[in-house]
Amino acid sequence: MEQQKLNPTLVYVLAILGLLCCCMGGLGFILAGIAFFIAASKLKAAKLNPENFDMASVKAMNTAKTVALVILIINILYFVYYVYLISTVGWDEIMRQSQEMMDQYQNQ
C-alpha cells in the first residue's frame, strides 16, 4: 500500500498571505487561522493512521503548522493593538494623523 503524502503548500500560502495582511489592522489572522486549522486537521488524520502517511511529509506539515501559528499570533497581537489604539485615540484622530503624514510626504 502506498503511503499518502501531506502537502503543506496551501498552509504556507495562506500563512504568508496572512502575514502580508498583518499591516491591514491584523486582519491576516483570518487566513493564518484557516492555515493553522487545515494543518492541525491533516496532522490529526495522520496521527490516527500513522502507517498510511509518509513521515517526511508529516514533519513538513508540522513545520507549516508552526509557521501558521507564529503568523496567527503576530496577527492577533497586531489586531488587539489596533483595537486598543482605536478605542483610546479614536478613529478620527488616526485618520487626521494619517492625512498629515501623507500631506507632508507630498510636500517634500
C-alpha distances in whole Angstrom, upper triangle without the diagonal:
4,6,9,13,16,19,22,24,26,26,28,30,31,32,34,36,37,38,40,42,43,46,47,48,44,43,40,38,37,35,34,33,31,29,29,28,25,24,25,23,19,20,20,17,15,18,17,13,13,10,8,11,12,15,17,17,17,20,21,21,23,26,26,27,30,31,31,33,35,36,37,39,41,41,42,45,46,46,48,51,51,52,54,56,57,58,60,61,61,59,63,64,60,61,64,63,60,63,65,63,62,66,66,64,65,69,68
4,7,9,13,15,19,21,22,23,25,27,28,29,31,33,34,35,37,38,40,43,44,45,41,40,37,36,35,32,31,31,29,26,27,26,23,21,23,21,17,18,19,16,14,17,17,13,13,10,8,9,9,13,14,14,15,18,18,19,21,23,23,24,27,28,28,30,33,33,34,36,38,39,40,42,44,44,46,48,49,49,52,53,54,55,58,59,58,57,60,61,57,58,61,60,57,60,62,59,59,63,63,60,62,65,64
4,7,10,13,16,18,20,20,22,24,25,26,28,30,31,32,34,36,37,40,41,42,38,37,34,33,32,29,28,28,26,23,23,23,20,18,19,18,14,14,16,13,11,14,14,11,9,7,5,5,6,9,11,10,11,14,15,15,17,20,20,21,23,25,25,27,29,30,30,33,35,35,36,39,40,40,42,45,45,46,48,50,51,52,54,56,55,54,57,58,54,55,58,57,54,57,59,57,56,60,60,57,59,63,62
4,7,10,13,15,16,17,19,21,22,23,25,27,27,29,31,32,33,37,37,38,35,33,30,29,28,25,25,24,22,20,20,19,16,15,16,15,11,12,14,11,9,13,13,10,10,9,6,5,6,10,11,9,10,13,13,13,15,18,17,18,21,22,22,24,27,27,27,30,32,32,33,36,37,37,39,42,42,43,45,47,47,49,51,52,52,50,54,54,51,51,55,54,51,54,56,53,53,57,57,54,56,59,59
4,6,9,12,13,14,16,18,19,20,22,24,25,26,28,29,30,34,34,36,32,31,28,27,26,23,22,22,20,17,18,18,15,13,15,14,10,11,14,12,10,13,15,12,11,11,9,6,5,8,8,6,8,11,10,10,13,14,14,15,18,19,19,21,24,24,25,27,29,29,31,33,34,35,37,39,39,41,43,44,45,47,49,50,49,48,51,51,48,49,52,51,48,51,53,50,50,53,54,51,53,56,55
4,6,9,10,11,12,15,16,16,18,20,21,23,25,26,27,30,31,32,29,27,24,23,22,19,18,19,16,14,14,14,11,9,12,11,7,8,12,10,9,12,14,13,12,13,11,7,8,9,9,5,6,9,8,7,10,12,11,12,15,16,16,18,20,21,21,24,26,26,27,30,31,31,33,35,36,37,39,41,41,43,45,46,46,44,47,48,44,45,48,47,45,47,50,47,46,50,51,48,50,53,52
4,6,7,8,10,11,13,14,16,17,19,20,22,23,25,28,28,30,27,25,22,22,21,17,17,18,15,12,14,14,11,10,13,13,9,11,14,13,12,15,17,16,15,17,14,11,11,12,10,7,9,11,8,7,11,12,10,12,15,15,14,17,19,19,20,23,24,24,26,28,29,29,32,34,34,35,38,39,40,41,44,44,44,42,45,46,42,43,46,45,42,45,47,44,43,47,48,45,46,50,49
4,6,5,6,9,10,11,12,14,15,17,18,20,21,24,25,26,23,22,19,18,18,15,13,15,13,9,11,12,9,7,11,12,9,11,14,14,13,16,18,18,17,19,17,13,13,13,11,8,9,10,7,5,9,9,6,9,11,11,11,14,16,15,16,19,20,20,22,25,25,26,28,30,30,32,34,35,36,38,40,41,40,39,42,42,39,39,43,41,39,41,43,41,40,44,44,42,44,47,46
4,5,5,6,9,10,11,12,14,15,17,18,20,23,24,25,22,21,18,18,17,14,13,15,13,10,12,14,11,10,14,15,13,14,17,17,17,20,22,21,20,22,20,17,16,16,14,11,13,13,10,9,12,11,8,11,14,12,12,15,17,15,17,20,20,20,23,25,25,26,28,30,30,32,34,35,35,38,40,40,40,38,41,41,37,38,41,40,37,39,41,39,38,42,42,39,41,44,43
4,5,5,6,8,10,11,12,14,15,16,18,21,21,23,20,19,15,16,14,11,11,13,10,7,11,12,9,9,13,13,12,14,17,17,17,20,22,22,21,23,21,18,18,18,17,13,14,15,12,10,13,13,9,11,14,12,11,14,16,15,15,19,19,19,21,24,23,23,26,28,28,29,32,33,33,35,38,38,37,35,38,39,35,36,39,38,35,38,40,37,37,40,41,38,40,43,43
4,6,5,6,9,10,10,12,14,15,16,20,20,21,18,17,13,13,13,9,8,10,8,5,7,9,7,6,10,11,10,12,15,16,16,18,20,21,20,23,21,18,18,17,16,13,13,13,11,8,10,10,6,7,10,9,7,11,13,11,12,15,16,16,18,20,21,21,24,25,26,27,29,30,31,33,35,36,35,34,37,37,34,34,38,37,34,37,39,36,36,40,40,38,40,43,42
4,6,5,6,8,10,10,12,14,15,18,19,21,18,17,13,14,14,10,9,12,11,7,10,12,11,10,13,15,14,15,18,19,18,20,23,24,22,25,23,19,19,18,16,14,14,14,10,9,11,9,6,8,10,8,7,11,12,10,12,15,15,15,18,20,20,21,24,25,25,27,29,30,31,33,35,35,35,33,36,37,33,33,37,35,32,35,37,34,34,38,38,35,37,41,40
4,5,5,6,8,10,11,12,14,17,18,20,17,16,12,13,13,9,9,12,11,8,11,14,12,12,15,17,16,17,20,21,21,23,26,26,25,27,25,22,21,22,19,16,17,17,14,13,15,13,10,12,14,11,10,13,14,12,13,17,16,16,18,21,20,21,24,25,25,26,29,29,30,32,34,34,34,32,35,35,31,32,35,34,31,33,35,33,32,36,36,34,35,39,38
4,6,5,6,9,10,10,12,15,15,17,14,13,9,10,9,6,6,9,7,6,9,11,10,11,14,15,15,17,19,20,21,23,25,26,25,28,26,23,23,23,21,18,18,18,15,13,15,14,10,11,13,10,8,12,13,10,11,14,14,13,15,18,18,18,21,22,22,23,26,27,27,29,32,32,31,29,32,33,29,30,33,32,29,32,34,32,31,35,36,33,35,38,38
4,5,5,6,9,10,11,14,15,16,13,12,8,9,9,6,5,8,8,6,8,11,11,11,13,15,16,16,19,21,21,22,25,26,25,28,26,23,23,22,20,18,18,17,14,12,13,12,8,9,10,7,5,9,9,7,8,11,11,10,13,15,15,16,19,20,20,22,24,25,26,28,30,30,30,28,32,32,28,29,32,31,28,31,33,31,30,34,35,32,34,38,37
4,5,5,6,9,10,12,14,16,13,13,9,11,12,9,8,12,12,9,12,15,14,14,17,19,19,20,22,24,24,26,28,29,28,31,29,25,25,24,22,19,20,19,16,15,16,13,10,12,12,9,8,11,11,8,10,13,12,11,15,16,16,17,20,21,20,23,25,25,26,28,30,30,30,28,31,31,27,28,31,29,27,29,31,28,28,32,32,30,31,35,34
4,5,5,6,9,11,11,14,12,11,7,10,10,7,8,11,11,10,13,15,15,15,18,20,20,21,24,25,26,27,30,31,30,33,31,27,27,27,25,22,22,22,19,17,19,17,13,14,15,12,10,13,13,10,11,14,13,11,15,17,15,16,19,20,19,21,24,24,24,27,29,29,28,26,29,29,25,26,29,28,25,27,29,27,26,30,31,28,30,33,33
4,5,5,6,10,10,11,9,8,4,6,7,5,5,9,9,9,11,13,14,15,17,19,20,21,23,24,25,27,29,30,30,33,31,28,28,27,25,23,22,22,19,17,18,16,13,13,14,11,9,11,11,7,8,11,10,8,11,13,12,12,16,17,16,18,21,21,21,24,26,26,26,24,27,27,24,24,27,26,24,26,29,26,26,30,30,28,30,34,33
4,5,5,8,10,11,9,9,6,8,10,9,8,11,13,11,13,16,17,17,19,21,22,22,25,27,27,28,31,32,31,34,32,29,29,28,26,23,23,22,19,18,18,16,14,14,14,10,9,11,10,6,8,10,8,7,11,12,11,12,15,16,16,18,20,20,21,24,25,25,25,24,27,26,23,24,27,25,22,25,27,25,25,28,29,26,29,32,31
4,5,7,8,11,9,10,7,10,12,10,10,14,15,14,16,19,19,19,22,24,24,25,28,29,30,31,34,35,34,37,35,32,31,30,28,26,26,25,22,21,22,19,16,17,17,14,13,15,13,10,12,14,11,10,13,15,12,14,17,17,16,19,21,20,21,24,26,25,25,23,25,25,21,22,25,23,20,23,25,22,22,26,26,24,26,29,28
4,5,5,8,7,6,5,8,9,9,10,12,14,14,16,18,19,20,22,24,24,26,28,29,30,32,34,35,35,38,36,33,33,32,30,27,27,27,24,22,23,21,18,18,18,15,13,15,14,10,11,13,11,8,12,13,11,11,15,15,13,16,19,18,18,21,23,23,22,20,23,23,19,19,23,22,19,22,24,22,21,25,26,24,25,29,29
4,5,6,4,6,5,8,10,10,10,13,15,15,16,18,20,20,22,24,25,26,28,30,31,32,34,36,35,38,37,33,33,32,30,28,28,27,24,23,23,21,18,18,17,14,13,14,12,9,9,11,8,6,9,10,7,8,12,12,11,13,16,15,16,19,21,20,20,19,21,21,18,19,22,20,18,21,23,21,21,25,25,23,26,29,28
4,6,6,8,8,11,13,13,14,16,18,18,19,22,23,24,25,28,29,30,32,34,34,35,38,39,39,42,40,37,37,36,34,31,31,30,27,26,26,24,21,22,21,18,16,17,16,12,13,14,11,9,12,12,8,9,13,12,10,13,15,14,15,18,19,19,18,16,19,19,15,16,19,17,14,17,19,17,17,21,21,20,22,25,25
4,6,6,7,10,12,12,14,16,17,18,20,22,23,24,26,27,29,30,32,33,35,36,38,40,39,42,40,38,38,37,35,32,32,31,29,27,27,26,23,23,22,19,18,18,17,14,14,15,12,10,12,13,9,9,12,12,10,12,15,14,14,17,19,18,17,15,17,18,14,14,18,17,14,17,19,18,17,21,22,21,22,26,26
4,6,8,10,12,13,14,15,18,19,20,21,23,24,25,27,29,30,31,34,35,36,38,40,39,43,41,38,38,37,36,33,33,32,30,28,28,26,23,23,22,20,18,18,17,14,13,13,11,8,9,10,7,6,9,9,6,8,11,10,10,13,15,15,14,13,16,16,13,14,17,16,14,17,20,18,19,22,23,22,24,27,27
4,5,6,9,11,10,12,14,15,16,18,20,21,22,24,26,26,28,30,31,32,34,36,36,39,38,35,35,34,32,30,29,28,26,24,24,22,20,19,18,16,14,14,13,10,9,10,8,5,6,8,5,4,8,9,8,10,12,12,13,15,17,18,17,16,19,19,16,17,21,20,18,21,23,21,22,25,26,25,27,30,30
4,5,6,8,9,10,12,14,15,16,18,20,21,22,24,25,27,29,30,31,33,35,35,38,36,34,34,33,32,29,28,28,26,24,24,23,20,19,19,17,14,15,15,11,10,12,11,7,8,11,9,7,10,12,10,11,15,15,15,17,19,20,19,17,20,21,18,18,22,21,19,22,25,23,23,27,28,26,28,31,32
4,5,5,6,8,10,11,12,14,16,17,18,20,21,22,24,26,27,28,30,32,32,35,33,30,31,30,28,26,25,25,22,20,20,19,16,16,16,13,11,12,12,8,8,10,9,6,8,11,10,9,12,14,13,14,17,18,18,20,23,23,22,20,24,24,21,21,25,24,21,24,27,25,25,28,29,28,29,33,33
4,6,5,6,8,10,10,12,14,15,16,18,20,20,22,24,25,26,28,30,30,33,32,29,30,29,28,25,24,23,22,19,19,18,15,14,14,13,9,10,10,8,5,8,8,5,6,9,9,8,11,13,13,14,17,18,18,20,22,23,23,21,25,25,22,23,27,26,24,27,29,27,28,31,32,31,33,36,36
4,6,5,6,9,10,11,12,14,15,16,18,20,21,23,24,25,27,29,29,33,31,28,29,29,28,25,24,24,22,19,20,19,16,15,16,15,11,12,13,11,8,11,12,9,9,13,13,11,14,16,15,16,19,20,20,22,24,25,24,22,26,27,24,24,28,28,25,28,31,29,29,33,34,32,34,37,37
4,5,5,6,9,10,11,12,14,15,17,18,20,21,23,24,26,28,28,31,29,26,26,26,25,22,21,22,19,17,17,17,13,13,14,12,9,11,13,10,8,12,12,10,12,15,14,13,16,19,18,19,22,23,23,25,27,28,27,25,28,29,26,26,30,29,27,29,32,30,29,33,34,32,34,37,37
4,5,5,6,9,10,11,12,14,15,16,18,20,21,22,24,26,26,29,27,24,25,24,23,20,19,19,17,14,15,14,11,10,11,9,6,7,9,6,5,9,10,8,10,13,13,13,15,18,18,19,21,22,23,25,27,28,27,26,29,30,26,27,31,30,27,30,33,30,30,34,35,33,35,38,38
4,5,5,6,9,10,10,12,14,15,16,18,20,21,22,25,25,28,26,24,25,24,24,21,19,20,18,15,15,15,12,10,12,11,7,8,10,9,6,9,11,10,10,13,14,13,15,18,18,19,21,23,23,24,27,28,28,26,30,31,28,29,32,31,29,32,35,33,33,37,37,36,38,41,41
4,5,5,6,9,10,11,12,14,15,17,18,20,21,23,23,26,24,22,23,23,23,19,18,19,17,14,15,15,12,11,13,12,9,10,13,11,9,13,15,13,13,17,18,16,19,21,21,21,24,26,26,27,30,31,30,29,32,33,30,31,34,34,31,34,37,35,34,38,39,37,39,42,42
4,5,5,6,9,10,11,12,14,16,17,18,20,22,22,24,23,20,20,20,19,16,15,16,14,11,12,12,8,7,10,9,6,9,11,10,9,13,14,13,14,17,18,18,20,22,22,23,26,27,28,29,32,33,32,31,34,35,31,32,36,34,32,35,37,35,35,39,39,37,39,42,42
4,6,5,6,9,10,10,12,14,15,16,18,20,20,23,22,19,20,19,19,16,14,15,13,10,10,11,8,6,8,8,5,6,10,9,8,11,13,13,13,16,18,17,19,22,22,23,25,27,28,29,31,33,32,31,35,35,32,33,37,35,33,36,39,36,36,40,41,39,41,44,44
4,5,5,6,9,10,10,12,14,15,17,19,19,22,21,19,20,20,20,17,15,16,15,12,12,14,11,8,11,12,9,10,13,13,11,14,16,15,15,19,20,19,21,24,24,24,27,29,29,30,33,34,34,32,36,37,34,35,38,37,35,38,41,39,39,42,43,41,43,47,46
4,6,5,6,9,10,11,12,14,16,17,18,20,18,16,18,18,18,14,13,15,13,10,11,13,10,8,12,13,10,11,15,14,13,16,18,18,18,21,23,22,24,26,27,27,30,31,32,33,36,37,36,35,38,39,36,37,40,39,37,40,42,40,40,44,44,42,44,47,47
4,6,5,6,8,10,11,12,14,16,15,18,17,14,15,15,15,12,10,11,10,6,7,9,7,5,9,10,8,10,13,13,13,16,18,18,18,21,23,23,24,27,27,28,30,32,33,34,36,38,37,36,40,40,37,38,41,40,38,41,43,41,41,44,45,43,45,48,48
4,6,5,6,9,10,10,12,14,15,18,17,15,16,15,16,14,11,12,12,9,8,11,10,7,10,12,10,10,14,15,13,16,18,18,18,21,23,23,24,27,28,28,30,32,33,34,36,38,38,37,40,41,38,39,42,41,39,42,44,42,42,46,47,45,47,50,50
4,5,5,6,9,10,11,13,14,17,15,14,16,16,17,14,12,14,14,10,11,14,12,10,13,15,13,14,17,18,16,19,22,21,21,24,26,25,26,29,30,30,32,35,35,36,38,40,40,38,42,43,40,41,44,43,41,44,47,45,45,48,49,47,49,52,52
4,5,5,6,9,10,11,11,14,12,10,12,13,14,11,9,12,12,8,10,13,11,10,13,15,14,15,18,19,18,20,23,23,23,26,28,27,29,32,32,33,35,37,37,38,41,42,42,41,44,45,42,43,46,45,43,46,48,46,46,49,50,48,50,53,52
4,5,5,6,9,10,10,13,12,10,12,11,12,10,7,9,10,7,7,11,11,9,12,14,13,14,17,18,18,20,23,23,23,26,28,28,29,32,33,33,35,37,38,39,41,43,43,42,45,46,42,44,47,46,44,47,49,46,47,50,51,49,51,54,53
4,5,5,6,9,10,13,13,11,14,13,15,13,10,13,14,11,11,14,14,12,14,17,16,16,19,21,19,21,24,24,24,27,29,29,30,32,34,34,36,38,39,39,42,43,43,42,46,47,44,45,48,47,45,48,51,48,48,52,53,51,53,56,56
4,5,5,7,8,11,10,9,12,13,15,13,10,14,15,12,13,16,16,14,17,19,18,19,22,23,22,24,27,27,27,30,32,31,33,35,36,36,39,41,41,42,45,46,46,45,48,49,46,47,51,50,47,50,53,51,50,54,55,53,55,58,57
4,5,5,5,8,7,6,9,9,12,10,7,11,12,10,11,14,15,13,16,19,18,19,22,23,23,25,27,28,28,31,33,32,34,36,37,38,40,42,43,44,46,48,47,46,50,50,47,48,52,51,48,51,54,51,51,55,55,53,55,58,58
4,6,5,9,10,9,11,11,13,12,9,12,14,12,11,15,16,14,16,19,19,19,22,24,23,25,28,28,28,30,33,33,34,36,38,38,40,42,43,43,46,48,48,47,50,51,48,49,53,51,49,52,54,52,52,56,56,54,57,60,59
4,6,9,9,10,13,13,16,15,12,15,17,15,15,19,19,17,20,23,22,22,25,27,26,27,30,31,30,33,35,35,36,39,40,40,42,44,45,45,48,50,49,49,52,53,50,51,55,54,52,55,57,55,55,59,59,57,59,62,62
4,6,6,7,11,11,15,14,12,15,17,15,16,19,20,19,21,24,23,24,27,28,28,30,32,33,33,35,37,37,38,41,42,42,44,47,47,48,50,52,52,51,55,55,52,53,57,56,53,56,59,56,56,60,60,58,60,64,63
4,5,6,8,8,12,11,9,12,15,14,14,17,18,17,20,22,22,23,26,27,27,29,31,32,32,35,37,37,38,41,42,42,44,46,47,48,50,52,52,51,55,55,52,53,56,55,53,56,58,56,56,59,60,57,59,63,62
4,6,8,9,12,13,11,14,17,16,17,20,21,21,23,25,26,26,29,31,30,32,35,36,36,38,40,40,42,44,45,46,48,50,51,52,54,56,55,54,58,58,55,56,60,58,56,59,61,58,58,62,62,60,62,65,64
4,7,9,12,11,11,14,16,15,16,19,20,20,22,24,24,26,28,30,29,32,34,34,35,38,39,39,41,43,44,45,47,49,50,51,53,54,54,53,56,57,54,54,58,57,54,57,59,57,57,60,61,58,60,64,63
4,6,9,8,7,11,12,11,13,16,16,17,19,21,21,23,25,26,26,29,31,31,32,35,36,37,38,41,41,42,44,46,47,48,50,52,52,50,54,54,51,52,55,54,51,54,56,54,53,57,57,55,57,60,59
4,6,6,6,9,10,11,13,15,15,17,19,20,21,23,25,26,27,29,31,31,33,35,36,37,39,41,42,43,45,46,47,49,51,52,52,51,54,54,51,52,55,53,51,54,56,53,53,57,57,54,56,59,58
4,5,5,6,9,10,10,12,14,15,17,19,20,21,23,24,25,27,29,30,31,33,35,36,37,39,40,41,43,45,46,47,49,50,51,50,53,53,50,51,54,52,50,53,55,52,52,56,56,53,55,58,57
4,5,5,6,9,10,11,12,14,15,17,18,20,21,23,24,26,27,29,30,32,33,35,36,38,39,41,42,44,45,47,48,49,50,48,52,51,48,49,52,50,48,51,53,50,49,53,53,50,52,56,54
4,5,5,6,8,10,10,12,14,15,16,18,20,21,22,24,26,27,28,30,31,32,34,36,37,38,40,42,43,44,46,47,47,46,49,49,46,47,50,48,46,49,50,48,47,51,51,48,50,54,53
4,5,5,6,9,10,10,12,14,15,16,18,20,21,22,24,25,26,29,30,31,32,34,36,37,39,40,41,43,45,46,46,45,48,48,45,46,49,48,45,49,50,48,48,51,51,49,51,54,53
4,5,5,6,9,10,11,13,14,15,17,19,20,21,23,24,26,27,29,30,32,33,35,36,38,39,41,42,44,45,45,44,48,47,44,45,48,46,44,47,49,46,46,50,50,47,50,53,51
4,5,5,6,9,10,11,12,14,16,17,18,20,21,23,24,26,27,28,30,32,33,34,36,37,39,40,42,43,43,42,45,45,42,43,46,44,42,45,46,43,43,47,47,44,47,50,48
4,5,5,6,9,10,10,12,14,15,16,18,20,21,22,24,26,26,28,30,31,32,34,36,37,38,40,41,41,40,43,44,40,41,44,43,40,43,45,43,43,46,46,44,46,49,48
4,5,5,6,9,10,10,12,14,15,17,19,20,21,23,24,25,27,29,30,31,33,34,36,37,39,40,41,40,43,43,40,41,44,42,40,44,45,42,43,47,46,44,47,50,49
4,5,5,6,9,10,11,12,14,15,17,18,20,21,23,24,26,27,29,30,32,33,35,36,38,39,39,38,42,41,38,39,42,40,38,41,43,40,40,44,44,41,44,47,46
4,5,5,6,9,10,11,12,14,15,16,18,20,21,22,24,26,27,28,30,31,33,34,36,37,37,36,39,39,36,37,40,38,36,39,41,38,38,42,42,39,42,45,44
4,5,5,6,9,10,10,12,14,15,16,18,20,21,22,24,25,26,28,30,31,32,34,36,36,35,38,38,35,36,39,38,36,39,41,38,38,42,42,40,43,46,45
4,5,5,6,9,10,11,12,14,15,17,18,20,21,23,24,26,27,29,30,32,33,34,35,34,38,37,34,35,38,37,35,38,40,37,37,41,41,39,42,44,43
4,5,5,6,8,10,11,12,14,16,17,18,20,21,22,24,26,27,29,30,32,33,33,32,35,35,31,33,36,34,32,35,37,34,34,38,38,36,38,41,40
4,6,5,6,9,10,10,12,14,15,16,18,20,21,22,24,25,27,28,30,31,31,30,33,33,30,31,34,33,31,34,36,33,33,37,37,35,38,41,40
4,5,5,6,9,10,10,12,14,15,16,18,20,21,22,24,26,27,28,30,30,29,33,33,30,31,34,33,31,34,36,34,34,38,38,36,39,42,41
4,5,5,6,9,10,11,12,14,15,17,18,20,21,22,24,26,27,28,29,28,32,31,28,30,33,31,29,32,34,31,32,36,35,34,36,39,38
4,5,5,6,9,10,11,12,14,15,16,18,20,21,22,24,26,26,27,26,29,29,25,27,30,28,26,29,31,28,29,33,33,31,33,36,36
4,5,5,6,9,10,10,12,14,15,16,18,20,21,22,24,25,26,25,28,28,25,26,30,28,26,30,32,29,30,34,34,32,35,38,37
4,5,5,6,9,10,11,12,14,15,16,18,20,21,22,24,25,24,28,27,24,26,29,28,26,30,31,29,30,34,34,32,35,38,37
4,6,5,6,9,10,11,12,14,15,16,18,20,21,22,23,22,26,25,22,24,27,25,23,27,28,26,27,30,30,29,32,34,34
4,5,5,6,9,10,10,12,14,15,16,18,20,21,21,20,23,23,20,21,25,23,21,25,27,24,25,29,29,28,30,33,33
4,5,5,6,8,10,10,12,14,15,16,18,20,20,20,23,23,20,22,25,24,23,26,28,26,27,31,31,30,33,35,35
4,5,5,6,9,10,11,12,14,15,16,18,19,19,22,22,19,21,24,22,22,25,26,25,26,30,29,29,32,34,34
4,5,5,6,9,10,10,12,14,15,16,17,16,20,19,16,18,21,19,18,22,23,21,22,26,26,25,28,30,30
4,5,5,6,9,10,11,12,14,15,15,15,18,18,15,17,20,19,18,22,23,22,23,26,27,26,29,31,32
4,5,5,6,9,10,10,12,14,15,15,19,18,16,18,21,20,20,23,25,24,25,28,29,28,31,33,34
4,6,5,6,9,10,10,12,13,14,17,16,13,16,19,17,17,21,22,21,22,25,26,25,28,30,31
4,5,5,6,9,10,10,11,10,14,13,11,13,16,15,14,18,19,18,20,23,23,23,26,28,29
4,5,5,6,9,10,10,10,14,14,12,14,17,17,17,20,21,21,22,25,26,26,29,31,32
4,6,5,6,8,9,11,14,14,12,15,17,17,17,20,22,21,23,26,26,27,29,31,32
4,5,5,6,7,9,12,10,9,12,14,13,14,17,18,17,20,22,23,23,26,27,28
4,6,5,5,5,9,9,8,10,13,13,13,16,17,18,19,22,23,24,26,27,29
4,6,6,8,11,11,11,14,15,16,17,19,21,21,23,25,26,27,29,31,32
4,6,9,11,10,10,14,15,14,16,19,19,20,22,24,25,26,28,30,31
4,7,8,6,7,10,11,11,13,15,16,17,19,21,21,23,25,26,28
4,6,6,6,9,10,11,13,14,16,17,19,20,22,23,25,26,28
4,6,5,6,9,10,11,12,14,15,17,18,20,21,23,24,26
4,5,5,6,9,10,10,12,14,15,16,18,20,21,22,25
4,5,5,6,8,10,11,12,14,15,17,18,20,21,23
4,5,5,6,9,10,11,12,14,15,17,18,20,22
4,5,5,6,9,10,10,12,14,15,16,18,20
4,5,5,6,9,10,11,12,14,15,16,19
4,5,5,6,9,10,11,12,14,15,17
4,5,5,6,9,10,11,12,14,16
4,5,5,6,9,10,11,12,15
4,5,5,6,9,10,11,13
4,5,5,6,9,10,11
4,5,5,6,9,10
4,5,5,6,9
4,5,5,7
4,6,6
4,6
4
